[in-house]
Amino acid sequence: MSERSGTEDLRRRNLSAVLTEAHRHGPLTRAALVQRCSLTRSTIGALVGELSALGLVYETDAAAARVGRPSPLVHASERVVALAVNPDVDAVTVGVVGLGGKVHRRIRYSTSSVPTLREAVNITRAVVEGLSVELAGAEHVAGVGLAVPGLVNAGAGVVRLAPHLGWKEADVVGPFQEALGMPAVAANDATLGTLAESIFGAAAGYRDALYLNGSASGIGGGAIVGGVPLGGASGYAGEFGHMVIRPDGEACHCGRRGCLETEVNLERLLKVVGLERADGDQLEDALGPGLPFPVLREIRRQTDLLAVALSNLVNVFNPEVIVLGGFLGVLLDADRERLGTAVAQGPISGLGAEVRLERAALGSELLLVGAAEAVFAGLLTEPRSIASHP
């Protein structure tokens, strides 16, 4: 490698480091960036200048310090955005997310039946067309990220199996790219949720964390091990919903019986409270004080079975924190003491005693932030690539 190419490679890596810090932890002063990136103040100044020229960051005045000149605050530009799409069995949700994890818009388009791939693409295209004025005001649209509830080969952009959607061996990236005229990436929804919570949510700052999400499409999740997301040999790690917790339980679509997602199940909760469908807030309201005994019995049944699964996961992963999203977060808040005590006592050798149980912090924006993060990954690695994509 020549001296020039070596210098350019170092510059590229330093640009990536500064933009990533501003995106994930900003706004930050230049002084903070000096410490976080282990670079000199003059180097940080030059890097921030280049990123500003690219439209990726901007600076504002910081509060005056008692001694010396105040260091400006460096912000990742919220006007650099990604489109995020989450198809589910009863809706297609589309969002506009800026650098820094800021969700500008979230539109949930309810469907009367499970959407086909073509229907999901058409719904997304119509929603995006309705956002044309807003997107025109963006500095740059980096692409579209798809958070799909199923087995997704992220590298190929292919859904191997999304059983609740009925999608199988389907190229999802191609149709969305063609319809929207921009690059697309796809990944499992819970994997992206894990990523979002580990960067911006309840798992931020933890090196060993688990995330489980419950939705109408079942239960999935992900693991952060030693600060690194666990992907698995083919990228399918985190299918926690198919952990068997009752061998004699309900039949699962996977062919086994008593899987976590058949026993701890949103549909069962909705049925017992008399709702056909509900978002997280509606379900939470339905599980408020003064519940009749049949509802309490179902909450306790699902809580106890969830505790079995979480205890097994604690034995395997030894996490510092377990984050629960979707209706699992509602279950946690419905009887936090019961679930917390069971998880503290269930694992071997007292491993559960120090595990924190947290509800996902990003709420309904979680999967949109995760899908956008998949889009931003390339830009964070190669900030100069924005210059070749107007």
N, C-alpha and C positions, 0 to 999 in steps of 0.2 A: 504494500500500500504506500502511495506517495505521501510526502509530508502534507501536500495540499488536500488530498482526499481524506487524510487522517484528521486534519483540522476541520474540514467540512462535516465529517461524521461526528466529531465532538460537538460542533455547533448545533447540529441537528438534534443530538441527544439532549443538549442543554435547553434548546427551545422546547422540546417535548416535556422536560422536567418542569420548567417554569409554567407552561400552559396547563399541565396536569395538576400542579399544585393550586393554581388559581381556580381551575374548574372544580376540583374536589374539596378544597378547603378555604376558598376565598370568600370575600375579598381579603387580601393580605398586603401588608406594607412591604415595600422593597426590602426593608431590614429583615422582616420575617422570611422573605424569599432567600435572602443571603444565608440565613441559618438553615432553612429547610433543604436548600439545594447545594449547600457547601460551596458556594461560589463567591467571588469578590463583589463588592458593591458596584464597581464599574462594569463588570461582566453582566450583572443582573440588569443594570440600566440599559446596556446595549441590547440585551435579549428582549426586555420589555418594549423597547423602542421598535424592534423588528416585528414583534407580535402585534403591537398597536398598528403598525403600518399595514399589516395583513388583515386588520379588522377583528382579530381574535380576542384582544383585551383592550381595556381602557383604564384610565387612571382618574381618581378623584382626590381632592385634598383630604388629608387626615386631620383629626383634631390636633391642635397645637400641643407640642410636648413642652414640659417645664423647662428643659434644657436642650438647646440645639434646634436644628431645623427639622420640622415634621416630615416624616417619610410618607409619600403619596400611597394611597390604597390602590392596588392592582385588582381589577375585576375581570373575570371571564365575560365575554360579551354575550348577553342574553339574546342579542339579535342574530347570532349564529345558531340556527335551529335544526332540529331533526323532526320528522314526522314519526309518530309511534302508533302502532295498530295492535289491538288485542281482540281477535275473534273468539267468541265464546258461544255456548249453546243457545243463548237467548239474546245476544246483542253483539254488535261490533263497536268497539270503543276506539276512537281516533283522537290523538292529541298532538299538540305542537309544543315541543320542549326545547328550551334554550340551554346553552352552555351554563354550567353551574347548577344543573338539575331543576331549573325553573320551568314549571308547566304553565304555559301561556293560555292554552285552551284545552278543554277536555269535552268531547262530545260522545255521548253514549247513544247509539242508534239501536233501539230495541227491535228484535225480529220475532215474528209470530211462530217461526219454526227454526230448527237448527240450520244455520246458513251453509250453503255449499261454498266451495272455494271461489267459484265464479261470482256468487252473490256477495261474498265478503269483499272481493276486489271491486265490484260495482258500487257497493255501499261506500267503500273507502274513497273511491274516485269522486263520487257525488259529494261527500263531506268535504273533501279537499277542495273541490271546485267552489264550494260555499265559503271556504277560507281564503279565497284568492286575494282579497284585499289585504287581509292580515299577513299573508305570506309575502305579498309584494313589498311590505315594509320591512321584511327581514333582510339582514345583511347577506346571509348565505343560507341555503337549505342543503344540509349535508347528505340527506338521503332518508330512507324510510326503514324503520326497524319493526319487525313482526314478532310479537310475543305469542307463541302458539301453545295451547294446552295439549301436549303430546310429545312423542319421541321425534326430535328434530336433529337431522344431520346438519349442523350449523355451517360446516365448510362447504357442503354441496347445496345448501338451501332447500333441502328436501325433507318433507314430513314423512317419516317412516310409518308412523301410525298415530293418529289423533282419534281415539275410539269414540269419544263423546261427540266429536264433530263429524265422524264418518269419513275423514280424510285418510287416505292410505297411499304410500309411495307417490306422493304428489309434490311436484316442483311448485313451491309457493313463491320463491323469489322472482322467477321469470315473469309470471303474470302481473305481479305488483310493479315490477320495473317497467314493463311495457305500458301498463295503464297510467302510471304516474310520471313516467319519463325521468326517473332518477334511480340511482343505485339503491338496492335493497339488501337487507340481511335478515335472517330469521334464526330464532333459538327458542328453546323451551321456556314457557312463561315463568315457571318457578325458578329456573336457573337465572333468568334476568331479574326476577324479584330479589333473589339472594344477592346479586351484584348491587342492585340499587340500595338495599337495606345496609349492606356492608360499607357503602361509600357515603350515603346521605342519611341513613336511618338509624334504627335502634341497634344495629350491629356495628356501627362505625366505631373504630378504635379497638375492636376485639380481633385477636389473631386466630381464635378458634371459636367458630360460631356455626349454628345450624339455623336454617330457615325452613318453615313449612307453611304452605299456603293452601287454603281450602276454598273451593269455588264450586259452581254448578258442574264443572267438568272434572271434579275429583280433587285429589290431594297430591301435590308434588312438593319439591323442595330442593335444597342445595346445601352444601357444606363449604365453609371456609376453614382450611386446615393450615396452620402456621402462616396465616396471612394470604394464602393462595387459594383461589376458588378450585374446588375439586371437580374435574370434568369427567374423568373416566376414560377408558381406552378408546371408546367411540363417541364420547361426549354425552352419554346418557345417564351419568351418575345423578342420583337424587330422586329416583322414582320411589320415594318413601310410601306413597299411597298403596303400593302393592306388597308391603310388608304384612305377612299373615299374623294376625293377632287373635283370631278365633278359628281354629282349624275346622270346627263344626258350624261355622257361621254362614252368612248369606253368600250365594254364588256371585262371583265377580266376572266381569266380561273377559278378564284375562284367562279364565279357565279354572282358577282356583277358588277356594272358599275362604271367607273371613278376612279378606284384605282390609287394610285400614280404611280405605276410601269407601268400602261398602258398609262398614260398621259405624264409622264416624262420617256422617253424610248430611249435606245441606238439605237435600230433599226431605229427609226424615224430620229435620228440625222445622222446616217450613210447614210440613203436613200437620205436625202436632200443634203448631200455633195458628193453623188455619189460613196460611198464606200460600198462594200459588207460586209466586216469585217475589223476591225482595232484594234490595241492595243492602249493604252493610248497616246503614243507619236505620232502615226500616226493621231489619232483624233485631238489632240491638234494642230498639224501642219495644218490640214484641216480647223480648226476654227481660223486661224490666221488673220492678217489684210487684209482689202480689200474684205470682204465677200459680195457676191451678196445679194440682198434684201430677196429672199426666205429663205436663210440660216439664215440671221439676224432675220427674223420673227419667225422662228422655235426656235432659241436660246431664244428669248425673251418670246415666249409662254411657253417653258419648264421652263425657269427661274422664271416666274411669278407663275406658278403652284407649283414649288418646294418651293417658298416662302410661299405659302399658307400652305403647309404641315409643313414647319419648324416653322411657326408662331403657328400652333396648338401644335406642340411638345414643344415649349417654354412655352406655357400656361400650359401644363401638367407637365413638368419636371423642369422648371426654371433652365436651365443649365448655366454654366459659358462659355462653349465653345461648338460649334458644328463642328465636323470634317467630311469633305466630301471626300469620296474615289471613285475610279473608274471614270466613265464618269461624275459623279456628281462633282468631283473635277475639271474636265475640264470645265464644265459649270460655276463653280464658277469663275475660272480665265478668262473665256470668257467675263463675264460682272459682275465683283465683285461689282461694285458700285450699279448696279441695284438690285442685290440680297441682298446686305448688307442693302441698304435703306429700301427695302420691309420688311425684317426681323426685322429691328429696329423699324419700325412703325406699324407692323401688330399685335403683341400680345397685350393683355389687359394691361392697367395701365403702359405702357412704359417698360414692362418686357424685350422687345427685345433690348432696347437701349444699354445695357451693354454686350450683348452676342457677343462673338468673333466667327467669321466664319474662319475656317482654312482648308486648303487642307491636306489630309492625307500625312504624312511625309515619310512613308515607301514605297510608290509607288508600283511597281510590286512585291515587296518582302513581302508586308503586310500579305497576307493570309498564306504564308509559315511560317513567324515568328509566327503568331497566332496558326497555327496547331502544330508547334514545342513546343510552350508554353504549350499546352495541354498535350504533351508527358512529358515535363520536370516537370510538376506539382508534380507527385509522387516522383521524384528524389529530388526535392527541399524540399519536406516534410520529406522524409526519405533518407538523403544522404548516409547512410550506406548500403542501398539496392543495390548500385552498386556493392558491393563485392560479391553478390550472383548471379549476371548476367554478366558473362564475355563477 
